[in-house]
Amino acid sequence: MNRKRTQFFTVVGISLALFACLTVPATDVPPTAARPITEAPVTEIAPAPSMGDGAVIANCPMFPADNFWNAPIDSLPVHTESDAWVDSIGRGETLHMDFGSGTWEGGPIGIPFNIAAGSAVPKYEPVFYYPDESDAGPYPIPENPNREWGSDHHVLVVDTDTCALYETYDMSFDGANWNGGSGAIWDLNSNALRPDEWTSADAAGLPILPGLVRYDEIAEGEIRHALRFTVEETAGYVWPARHQTSEPQSGIPPMGARFRLKAGYDISGFPTEMQILLQAFKTYGIVLADNGSNWYVSGAPDERWDNDMLHLLDVLTGDDFEAVDTSGLMADADSGAVRP
């Protein structure tokens, strides 16, 4: 993840078969951060999306059904900056499923999460080096939590007592307390956004968990939400993102930009499991949430992933995607709810 002040994190391109995050004992770690750009004029009014139920984890919703993450975007107009943004990211660059089974360079690949009853696990007041844009704790963190193996060292916790989501970045444990870059606490029953210009555990100031691909969704036969992805260069931010890593610049995609797989892309030749994922790319799209490797789509590690099957999606390139104009969905600049 990129932090707006000094750091810039670029993930080295790695082969797909790798990504699967594991449980990492807390020790030492590394870092990532991120403000608005005015959307290009809307060329037509977007029809109101038909809301699905949205994803559920441990009986907690991944935000209300009318939340931006849960809104289908297959009927929205193409953004006027689509061609420029795709060119910027890389029209010929391939998509990479940044998750899978097994390990890579000693650890899993992907972003894991933890499910815990907050009343039953220790609570901490992490020391953040971006305290002015972090939510005050306490943060419930299980003993030896699943923590992202990669440089960002995210720790994500769903508290089943309160259906609150705790997300932290660059976390390490000193034997007594957790320390990290930043932290955000989300009420999963609310559409409230971060304060404007605040980061979260992600550079865009968005939650991470609702944008992860989870194998359970493949097993259920449907993904009902947008997915998180990264690119190397971003400029500015658009709703519902709250934070930027660099100033707005024409032709460079902003944080919060949403893309979709083009409707005409034929997915019929892929295995059923991959068709579920590809259909989510068409119906819900992918949301630009952080700086990293181009066209890297985020997911949670799971030993049930077939890495060879995930590699079949290597044939997708930036040219198969288009940016979507989501400005017509916004009902309130300070809410993640889409207009009815």
C-alpha positions in Angstrom: 0.0 0.0 0.0 1.1 3.5 -0.6 1.2 6.1 2.1 0.6 9.7 1.0 3.5 11.2 2.9 6.6 9.3 1.8 6.3 5.6 1.2 5.5 4.1 -2.2 5.1 0.4 -2.3 5.3 -1.5 -5.6 4.6 -5.2 -5.4 7.0 -7.2 -7.5 5.2 -9.1 -10.2 4.8 -12.7 -9.1 3.3 -15.7 -10.7 -0.3 -16.4 -9.9 0.0 -19.8 -8.5 1.5 -18.4 -5.5 -1.0 -16.3 -3.6 -2.3 -17.7 -0.4 -1.9 -15.9 3.0 -1.1 -17.8 6.1 -1.2 -17.4 9.8 1.9 -15.6 10.8 3.1 -15.2 14.4 3.4 -11.6 15.3 7.0 -10.3 15.0 8.7 -7.7 12.9 7.1 -6.1 9.8 7.0 -3.4 7.0 4.6 -0.5 5.6 1.9 1.8 3.1 -1.1 5.7 2.9 -3.4 8.2 0.8 -7.2 12.8 -1.2 -10.6 14.5 -4.3 -10.7 14.7 -7.9 -13.7 15.8 -9.8 -15.2 13.1 -11.9 -15.4 13.7 -15.6 -18.9 14.9 -16.7 -21.5 12.2 -16.7 -22.6 11.5 -20.2 -25.9 9.9 -19.2 -27.8 9.2 -16.0 -27.2 5.7 -14.7 -30.2 3.6 -14.0 -30.6 2.6 -10.3 -29.0 -0.8 -9.7 -31.0 -3.8 -8.6 -29.6 -4.6 -5.1 -28.6 -8.1 -4.2 -28.2 -9.4 -0.7 -24.5 -8.7 -0.5 -21.9 -10.9 1.1 -22.2 -12.3 4.7 -19.3 -13.4 6.9 -19.9 -15.1 10.2 -23.6 -13.9 10.1 -22.4 -10.3 9.7 -23.2 -8.4 6.6 -20.4 -7.0 4.5 -22.2 -3.7 4.8 -25.8 -3.0 3.9 -27.3 -4.4 0.7 -27.4 -0.8 -0.8 -23.7 -0.3 -0.2 -21.4 0.7 -3.0 -19.5 -2.6 -2.7 -22.8 -4.6 -3.2 -24.1 -2.5 -6.2 -24.1 -4.2 -9.7 -22.5 -1.9 -12.2 -23.1 -3.9 -15.4 -25.7 -1.4 -16.7 -23.7 1.8 -15.9 -22.2 4.0 -18.6 -18.6 3.7 -19.6 -16.5 6.5 -18.0 -15.2 9.2 -20.4 -11.7 8.6 -19.1 -11.9 4.8 -19.6 -9.4 4.5 -22.5 -6.9 6.8 -20.8 -7.1 5.0 -17.5 -6.7 1.6 -19.1 -3.8 2.8 -21.1 -2.2 4.2 -17.9 -2.5 0.9 -16.1 -1.5 -1.2 -19.1 -3.8 -2.3 -21.9 -1.6 -5.3 -22.7 -0.7 -6.2 -19.1 -2.3 -9.4 -17.8 -4.6 -9.7 -14.8 -3.2 -11.5 -11.8 -5.3 -13.3 -9.2 -3.3 -12.3 -6.1 -4.4 -15.3 -3.9 -4.4 -19.1 -4.0 -3.3 -22.1 -2.0 0.1 -23.1 -0.7 2.9 -20.6 0.0 5.3 -18.3 -1.9 8.7 -17.3 -0.6 7.9 -18.8 2.8 4.4 -17.5 3.3 0.9 -17.4 1.9 -0.3 -15.1 -0.7 -3.4 -13.1 -0.5 -5.0 -11.3 2.5 -6.3 -13.4 5.3 -8.9 -12.4 7.9 -9.9 -13.4 11.4 -13.3 -14.1 12.9 -13.6 -13.7 16.6 -15.9 -12.8 19.4 -14.5 -9.6 20.6 -15.4 -10.4 24.2 -13.3 -13.6 24.1 -10.0 -12.2 22.7 -7.4 -9.8 24.0 -7.9 -6.1 23.2 -5.1 -3.7 22.3 -4.5 0.0 21.8 -2.1 -0.2 18.9 0.5 2.5 18.5 0.1 3.9 14.9 2.5 6.1 13.0 -0.5 7.6 11.3 -2.5 8.3 14.5 -4.2 11.4 13.1 -6.1 9.3 10.5 -6.6 6.2 12.6 -9.6 5.2 14.8 -8.9 4.9 18.5 -9.2 1.4 19.9 -9.4 -0.9 21.6 -8.9 -3.4 18.8 -9.7 -7.1 19.4 -6.8 -9.2 18.1 -6.7 -13.0 18.6 -3.5 -14.6 19.8 -1.3 -15.4 16.7 -3.8 -13.9 14.3 -3.8 -14.5 10.6 -1.7 -11.6 9.2 -0.8 -10.8 5.7 2.5 -12.3 4.7 3.4 -9.5 2.2 4.8 -6.1 2.9 1.6 -4.5 4.1 1.1 -6.9 7.0 -2.6 -6.3 7.3 -4.6 -7.7 10.2 -8.3 -7.9 9.6 -10.8 -9.0 12.3 -14.5 -9.4 12.2 -16.0 -9.1 15.7 -19.0 -11.4 15.7 -20.3 -9.8 19.0 -20.9 -6.4 17.4 -20.5 -7.0 13.6 -17.7 -4.5 13.6 -14.7 -4.8 11.2 -11.3 -3.9 12.5 -8.6 -3.4 9.8 -5.0 -2.4 10.6 -1.9 -1.9 8.4 1.8 -2.8 8.9 1.2 -4.6 12.1 3.9 -6.1 14.4 3.8 -7.4 18.0 6.5 -6.5 20.5 5.5 -9.1 23.0 3.1 -6.8 24.9 1.4 -4.6 22.4 0.6 -4.3 18.7 2.1 -1.5 16.6 1.3 -0.5 13.1 0.8 2.2 10.5 -2.9 2.9 10.7 -6.2 1.4 11.8 -9.9 1.7 10.9 -13.0 0.4 12.6 -16.1 -0.2 10.4 -19.7 -0.8 11.5 -20.8 -3.5 9.1 -24.4 -2.5 9.4 -23.7 1.1 8.4 -22.9 2.9 5.1 -20.7 5.6 6.9 -17.5 6.4 5.1 -14.2 7.5 6.7 -13.7 11.2 7.3 -12.8 12.9 4.1 -9.0 12.7 3.3 -8.5 9.9 5.9 -6.7 6.8 4.9 -7.7 3.4 6.4 -5.7 0.2 6.4 -5.8 0.7 2.6 -4.5 3.7 0.7 -7.9 4.6 -0.7 -9.5 4.9 2.8 -11.8 2.0 1.9 -12.4 -1.3 3.8 -10.4 -4.3 2.5 -12.5 -7.3 3.5 -15.6 -6.7 1.4 -13.4 -6.6 -1.7 -11.7 -9.9 -1.2 -12.4 -13.0 -3.3 -13.2 -15.9 -0.9 -13.3 -19.5 -1.9 -16.6 -20.0 0.1 -18.3 -17.7 -2.5 -17.0 -20.0 -5.3 -18.4 -23.0 -3.4 -21.8 -21.1 -3.0 -21.9 -20.4 -6.8 -21.9 -16.6 -6.7 -19.9 -13.6 -5.8 -22.3 -10.7 -4.9 -19.9 -7.8 -4.5 -17.1 -5.8 -6.2 -13.5 -6.9 -5.8 -10.4 -5.0 -4.7 -7.4 -4.5 -7.1 -4.2 -2.5 -7.2 -2.2 -0.5 -9.8 1.2 1.1 -9.7 0.2 4.7 -10.4 -2.9 6.5 -9.1 -3.8 10.2 -8.9 -6.6 11.7 -6.7 -9.7 9.9 -5.5 -13.3 9.6 -6.3 -16.3 8.6 -4.3 -16.5 6.5 -2.2 -12.7 6.6 -1.7 -11.5 9.1 0.8 -7.8 9.3 0.3 -5.1 9.7 -2.3 -1.5 8.9 -2.7 -0.7 11.7 -5.3 -2.4 14.8 -6.6 -5.1 14.4 -9.4 -3.7 14.1 -12.9 -5.5 13.8 -16.2 -5.2 10.3 -17.6 -4.2 8.6 -14.4 -6.9 6.5 -12.6 -8.0 7.8 -9.1 -8.5 5.8 -6.0 -12.0 4.5 -6.0 -12.3 4.1 -9.8 -14.3 1.1 -10.8 -13.7 -1.2 -13.8 -15.6 -4.1 -15.2 -14.9 -7.0 -17.6 -16.5 -6.1 -20.9 -19.9 -7.6 -21.4 -18.9 -9.2 -24.7 -16.0 -11.2 -23.2 -16.8 -14.9 -23.7 -16.4 -16.7 -20.4 -18.1 -20.0 -21.5 -14.8 -21.8 -22.1 -13.5 -21.5 -18.5 -14.1 -23.9 -15.7 -17.3 -23.3 -13.7 -15.4 -22.0 -10.7 -13.6 -19.4 -12.9 -16.9 -18.4 -14.6 -18.2 -17.4 -11.2 -15.3 -15.1 -10.7 -15.4 -13.8 -14.3 -19.1 -13.1 -13.9 -18.4 -11.0 -10.8 -15.9 -9.0 -12.9 -18.8 -8.2 -15.3 -21.6 -7.7 -12.8 -19.9 -6.0 -9.9 -16.5 -5.0 -11.2 -13.2 -4.3 -9.5 -12.4 -1.2 -7.3 -9.1 0.5 -7.3 -8.1 0.5 -3.6 -4.3 0.7 -3.3 -1.0 1.2 -5.1 0.7 -2.1 -6.0 1.3 -4.2 -9.1 -0.9 -3.5 -12.0 -4.2 -5.4 -12.4 -3.6 -7.5 -9.2 -7.0 -8.7 -7.9 -7.1 -9.4 -4.1 -8.4 -12.5 -2.4 -8.2 -14.6 0.7 -5.9 -17.6 0.9 -7.5 -21.0 1.0 -6.2 -24.5 0.5 -9.1 -25.3 -1.8 -7.9 -22.9 -4.5 -6.6 -24.7 -7.6 -3.6 -22.5 -8.6 -3.4 -24.0 -12.1 -7.1 -23.1 -12.6 -6.5 -19.5 -11.4 -3.7 -19.3 -13.9 -6.2 -19.7 -16.7 -7.2 -16.1 -16.0 -3.8 -15.0 -17.1 -5.3 -14.6 -20.6 -7.2 -11.5 -19.4 -5.6 -8.2 -20.1 -6.3 -4.6 -19.5 -7.9 -4.3 -22.9 -10.7 -6.6 -21.8 -11.8 -4.1 -19.1 -13.4 -0.7 -19.1 -13.8 2.0 -16.5 -17.4 2.6 -15.3 -18.9 6.0 -14.4 -20.3 5.4 -10.9 -21.0 9.1 -10.1 -24.7 8.6 -10.7 -24.9 6.1 -7.9 -23.8 8.6 -5.2 -26.7 9.7 -3.0 -24.5 11.5 -0.4 -20.8 12.2 -0.6 -20.4 11.1 3.0 -22.2 7.8 2.6 -21.4 4.5 0.8 -25.1 4.0 0.1 -26.1 4.1 -3.6 -29.2 6.1 -4.6 -32.5 4.2 -4.6 
